[in-house]
Amino acid sequence: MEINPTWRPYHGPADSPRSSLPDSSFAFPHERAEPLTDAAHVRSAIARFSQVRNVTDSERDLAFRNIKEAGDYFGVRVRAAGWRDMI
């Protein structure tokens, strides 16, 4: 089953409060975890991917796709082939 990313670029300030960000700005939108508002946040989401707890494999699939999409947009190379390579 193909997982389509839900991430969309956020055009406000990268340091906006989490509460003001749309769900589409997060790697894990249901948990509102790991905002992807700029290249630094994408790198942080990659580094912290395995620290997100109480999520399903499907949610990790979606988060990985969102990180890849944001990485492409911000010019951050995601070397992992899949989320299991990030844990």
Buried (B, 14 or more C-beta within 10 A) or exposed (E): EEBEBBBBEBEEEBEEEEEEBEEBBBBBBEBBBBBBBBBEBBBBBBEEBEEBEEBEEEBBBBBBBBBBBBBBBBEBEBEBEEBEEBE
